[in-house]
């Protein structure tokens, strides 16, 4: 998956907006980030993850703790091609669901 198809997939999710924060492209739901892409750094990107899946992800080459993000809750993936298209989509969907779950129930209902 290239950066444009990745962007298109992220924006296809209901309620998703994009913006720039800290010179990174961010995909958000209700102004809460679920994907952060460092366009200037070879399209490395970060997503939220379950603490239980953190170890499984970070043992893979090119995946590690995301800098400046909650420990064991965000991973940084060095390049889009480290994961298959199916894995990329799953990462985005999982990250979005985790962020959405932290929002008030009334807001969550808008996206179910």
HUVENWO-V339175 format. One record per helix or strand of 3 or more residues. SS is the DSSP state (alpha for helix, beta for strand). FROM is the first residue (numbers start at 0). TO is the last residue. Records with the same first field share a line. If there is no record, write none. Layout:
BEGIN
SS->FROM-TO + FROM-TO
END
This chain:
BEGIN
alpha->2-11 + 38-40 + 50-57 + 79-81 + 84-100 + 104-109
beta->15-20 + 23-28 + 31-37 + 43-47 + 62-64 + 73-76
END
